Amino acid sequence: MTQYSIAQARDRFTQLVHEAEQGNAVEVTRRGQRVAVLVSAEEYDRWHKPKQDFWQSVLAWREKFGLDTRDEDDGDREFEAIMDNVRDKSPGPEPFEW
């Protein structure tokens, strides 16, 4: 990551924007201390993408596997079939004995 003082960044602003657009973050410093980082709009948007709440994630997962389009009995069997491939079937660690 390249680093420029505020004065240098002001003089080379266009160059720094092009560098950020190419995927290289640029640090801006004041008296040797980092005070800002210039990144591309694409990178910024990736960091600030709205997160789904838990229920939205569950609904999206059910839709992905088609669990909300079957009747209840088929859905339960389908759910169990999917979870069989996800669950860790090992017995786990041995119990601690004193």
Summary of the structure (lengths in Angstrom):
residues: 98
radius of gyration: 25.3
end to end distance: 52.9
largest distance: 69.3
contacts: 183
relative contact order: 0.09
helix: 47%
strand: 15%
